[in-house]
Amino acid sequence: MKKVFIAGVSLVFLALMAVSSFAADKPEKLIFWSFTANNFKEIEDRKADIEKQFGITLEMELLDQQTMLTRLRSASTSGEGWPDIIDGYGDDAVLIAHPDPERSLLIPLDDYTKNSKIVSQIVPARLAKYNFGGHQYGLPNDVHPTVLIYNDEAWKAAGIDMATIETWDDFFAAGKKVAVDKDGDGKQDVYPIMGVWYSIGQMMMQQAGIKLEDEKGIPQLTNPDFVAQLEKLYGWYKDGLIMEQDWAAVWDHIKEGRLLALATPDWWFNGSIEPLTGTAVEGKMKARPLPAWAKGGPRTAAWGGSYKAITIGCEYPEFAYQVLEYMNYAPGVGGPKFASSGILTPISSAWDAEEFKKPYPIYGGQQVGLLLIELAKEMPVQEVFQYSSRGWGRINEAWTAITSGAKPVLKALEDEQQVLLKEIEDYEN
């Protein structure tokens, strides 16, 4: 079944490229799909400007990510129903792009990016996320640098100056002083931080520069460096230094003093403002770089991301690329985007906007936008391969088995490695 699908993609790709070579340089309309309401609204608000700038009609559709993937695959077999530009979830890009362009549902942008004055300004680590087999398949919408927000007053009451913390080892050593039973009921009710492997664990992996994939792009979950890191993370969890995931109530935990720090990407930092305003922690919170994995290493990592790309069904890819660049990086969009969503546009020329200098009363008047810009410059590269997202999924399953006490770390990873290899074998056949 897979071989038929791939052959179909190749034939559709060649046919469309043949048609494209004889087509006019400019279409009357472009079709745009987005997977998330926030990104969709950003383009919808600028739709009239984009249409005027390029003399086209922009036909827009909001889809959930799974529906988008399904419809793209359907278009690849039928040759009909293609969008021109998509706005997709970053971790799923590998599901529709491929190191071999003839097996990809997205076109390589290499011919356009190599001459672009804009692309040279993009944070390199974010470009790398959408580069497969040496081909650039997407352009990032965001940077998503992560900071550590924390209750400065509570840490200082325990004798800890968070400004002196350099590494995660330092952080969790200090965290033992605040992980206490505050109300005396015999149960711990204050935690240094909240997280699971897929949040803080994956950030630590980025910071450490751990690459799981072998030369064939297959994740090796029993990589010794990764096993050692996961053992350490589980040790901190087992010692009561990491609160169980409870994202729905996270701001309640912070304002009521149960949670004293949180690893927070740009988009989530913005989400902290409304729920913490007017609470007991207003003015007592601060933001700082993440602790590094190793002293002198990167003090941030990415969590999340989205991108824009052009499908193989687009008859005017060169024109669509100009529209795509304008959608993401038009002059003047970086400041308003940060003001409305907290998201940092990934080009350095956007970072001079006044919006980034805004002081936040909750954080004692700190200009957190400037901190995010500082950290964007040291963002570690997160290489992504064809089966990376499958590997991350298996690690999530291993983490569940580990934290439930069902399996020790190495055994859980060994078992999930076998599941992963079977998944890949079934997919390839």
N, C-alpha and C positions, 0 to 999 in steps of 0.2 A: 504493500500500500504506500509506504513511504517513497519508494523509488518512482512510482507513478506520479505522485505529488511533485517530486523534485523535477522530473522530466517536464511536467506541465508548466511549472514555474519557468523553466528555461525557455520553452517554446513561447510562452506568453511574453517573457522579457524580450526575446529577440524580435518578435512581431511588433511589439510596442515601440521598440527602438527604431525599427524600420519605418513605421508610420511617423514617428517623431521627426526623423530626418527630413521628411518632406512637408512637415506641418509649418504653419505660420509661426513667427517668433513670439506672438503674444495671444493668449486666449481671451475670450470674453468673460470667463469666470474660472475660479478655482474652488475646489471642494476641500474643506478643512474639517477634520475630526479631532475632537479633544476628549480625553478620558476623565477629566476632573472639572468640577464646576468653577473652581477658582481660576484656573488657566483659561477656561472657556469665557468667563466673564471679562477677564483682562482683554482678550482679543475682541469680544463683542463690544466693549466700551470704545475700542479704537477702530471698529469696523469701517466707519465712514471715512476716517483718515486713510486707512489702508486702501480702500477702494478708490479714493480720489488720487492717492499717490501713484497707483499703478494702472488706473483706468479699467478696473475689472469689477465684477460682482463676486463677492466672497460668500459662498454658500457654506454655512456652518452647521455642524451637528455634534451634540454632546452624547457620548456613549460611555457605558462602564467599560473598564479595561478588557474584561473577558469577551464582551460582545464585539469590541473593536478587533481583538485577535481573531475571533471566529469569522467575522465578515471579511477581514483581509485574506484569510486562508480560502474562503469561498471565492473571492474575486480572483485569486491566483489559479483556481481550477476552471472558472467560467470565463475569465478574461473581461468580466463586466463588474460594475459597481465599485470601482476604485475611487478612493479619495486622491487628491494630489499631495496634500501636506497633512501629516498627523502630528498630534501632540500626545506623547505616550509616557507610560510609567517606566522610569529608568531601568529598574531591575528586569523588566520584561523585554527590553530591546533585543536581547540575545535570542529571543524566541521567534523573531521575525527577520532579523538580520543574520548574515552568515559570512564567515571569512571568505568563502567563495562567492563572488557577486552573482554568479548564475544560479545559486541556490537561495538567494536573498529576496525578500519581499520589499526591501528598501534599497534605493540606489546608493552607491558610493558617492560621496560629495567631494572626493579628492580634487577633481578638475576645477571645482569652484573655490574650495577652501585655500588652495595653494596660492591663489592670487588675491585673497581677501585681506584687506587692511584691518577688518574687524576681528577675524579669527585669531590673528596674532596677539590680540589683547585678552583672549579668553584664558581663564585659569587652566593651566595645562592638565591638572589632575582631573578636571571635569570633562575636558575633551577626551581624555584617555578612556573614560567610562563607556564611550560610544564608538571606540575604535576596535574593530575586530579584523584580525588577519592583516593588519596594516592599512585597512580602509576606514575612513571616517564616515560612519553611517548616520550620525545625528549630531545636532548642536544642542548644548545644554541650555535649559531655561534658568538655571540657578547654580549657586555654589553650595549652599547648606552647610557652612561651617558651624561646628558645635561648640558652645561655651558651657561652662559650669555655672549655673545660678545657685546661690546658697544664702542661707540665713546667717549673715555675718555676726549678728548679736548673739545667736545661740552658740555658734562655734567659739566665739571669744569668751563666752561665759564658762566654757569648758577649758579655757586656757590655750586655745588654738587660733593662731593667726593664719588664715587660709592663704594669704599672700606668700607664705613661706613654703607652701606645699609644691614640690616640683614633679613628683612621679605618683603613679597609682599606688605604689608601695607606701609612699609617704601618706597618701590620702587615707588608705585603709588602716594604717597604723594609728593615725590620729582619730579615725572613725571609731575605734574601740572605746574612746573616752566619751562619746556621745550616744553610743548604742546602749541605752539604759531602759530600765523599768521606771518610768517617771511617776506613775500614780501608785506604785507599791502593791499592785495586785498580783505580783509574781510573774507577769508576762512582759516581755520587751515591748515597748510602745514608741520608741524613737529610733530612727534609722538614718545612717549617713547618706544613703542614696537609694534610688529605685532603678531596677533594670532587669533585663533578661539577656541571653546571649545575643539575640538579634539587634539589641540596642547597644548597650555599652560594650558587650563582648565583641561585636563586629567592629566597633570603633577602635577598640584596643588592637584588634588584628590589623587594621589599617595602619595604626600608629607604629606597630612593631614591624611592618613591612612583610608580614607572613603571606606567602603565595602558596595556595593549596594545589594548584593545577600542575600536572606533570607536562612533559613536552608534547603530549597529545591533547592537552587541554582538559584532562580528566581530573576532577578534584580528588585529592588524596587526604581523606579526613584523618588519617593516622600519622600525618606529618608530625615528626617529633616536636618541632617548635610549637605547633598548634596544640598538640596534646598537653604540653607543659603549660601553655597559657591557659587552656581550659581548666586544667587541674587547679591552677592558682585562682581563677575566677570562682570555681566551685568552692574552694576553701574559704574565700571571703563570704560567699553566700551562706555556707554552712555555719560560719561564725556569727551569723546574724547581722552582717554589715551591709546586706543588700535587701531592701524591701521587696516582697513579692509584687509582681506586676499588677498594677491597679490604675491603669491610665485614666479611667473615667472619674476617679476621685483624687487624682494627683494634686490638684490645686487645693482641695480641702486638706489633704495631708500636710501640705506646705504651710498653709495659713494657720493651721491648728498645732503646728510644731511637732508633728510626728515624722516629717521628712525634712531633712536639713539641707539637701543638695539634689540637683537634678541635671543630668547631661541634656542640653537643650539646643537643637539646631535653630537656625534663624527663624524658620516658620513657626516653631513651637514657642520660641521666646516671645514672639508677637502675641501668641495665644495666652501668655501669662498675664498680660497687662490688665485686662478687664476683670478676671476672677480675683486678682490679688489687690486691686485698688480699693482703698478704704478698709482694709483688713488690718489685723494686728501686726502683720509683717511689712506693711508699707513703710518705705524708707529704711528698712533694716536689711533688705535684700541687696546682694551685689552679684555682678557677673565677672567671670575671669576665664582665662584659657582653661581647657581641660588639663588635668595632670598628664604629663607625657608617659609613655610606656617605659622608656629609658631616658635617663637624664640627658638633656640636650636634644631629644627627639621632637617630632612634631607635637604641637600642643593643641591640636584639633583633629577632627575627622569628619567625614560626611555621614549624614543619615537621611536617606531618601533622595529623591531627584526625579526630574522629568526632562524631556527633550523634544525637539521637533525634527522631523525627517521627511523625505520625499519618497513616495512609493514608486515601484516599477511601473505602475499604471499611469503615471503622470506623463502626458504628451509634451509638456513644455518644462522640462526639468530645470533648464538654465534660468528661465523666467521665474519659476516657482522658488528657486533658491534665493533670488533677490527678495522676493516677498517674505520668505522664511527669515532671512537675516533681519529684515525690517521689523517683522513681528517681534523678534526677540531683543533686538539691540538698537532700535531707532533712537536717535538723539532725544534725550529728555525723559525716557521711560523709566530709568533706574530709580530716581528719587520717588516718584509717585508709587511705583511698585513696592518699594520698601515701606513707604508710609501706610499703604493699605494692607499689605500681607506680611511684612517683616522679611520678605525674601530678598536676598542679595543677588542682583544681576551679575552674571559672571564675566563682565568686561570691565577692565580697570578704568576706562574713560568715563564710566557712569558713576564712579565713586566720589566725585567732587560735589555731588548734589547736597544741598543744605539739609535735606531730610535725614541724612546720616549723622548729623551733628545734634540731633534732638536729645535733650536730657530727659531721663525717665525718673519721676519722683519715687516710684516704687523701689528703684535701685539707687536711691540716695542722690539723684541727679546725674547718674553716670550716663555717658554718651555711648551706649552699647553698640550703636551702628558703627562707630569708629573701631571698636574692638573686633567686630565681625570682619571688617575690611582688613585689619591687621592679620587676622588668622587665615583669611582666604589666601594670603600670600605664601602660607606654609602648609597648604592642604596636601596631605599625602596622596599619592596615586593609588587608586583602587582598580587594578586590572580586572577585566571581566571577560570570561570565556564562554563558549557555547553552553557548557553545562554548569556554570557557576551557580545560577539560581537554584538548580536542582540540588547542588551540594549544600547550599545554605538551608534549604528546606530539610535535608536530612540531619544537619547539625541541630536545627530546632527540635527535631524529634529526639535526638540524642540528649539534648539539654533537659527535656521533659523527663526522660528516663533517669537521668543523673540526679536531678533535684528531687525526684520522688523517692529516691533511694532504691529504685529497681535495679540499677546497674552502676558499676564504677565507671569512671570516665573512659578509660581505654576500651573496655568491653562495649560500652554504648556506641563509641565511634566505630569500632570494628564491625559491629552488627549493621550499623547504618551504611557503612561503606559497601557491604554486600548488597544491601537494598538498592543503593545508588547504581552500582554496576549492572544490576539486573534491569533497572529502569532504562539505563542508557542502551543496553543490548536490545531491549524490546523496541526502543525508539528507532534505533539504527536499522532494525530488521522490518 
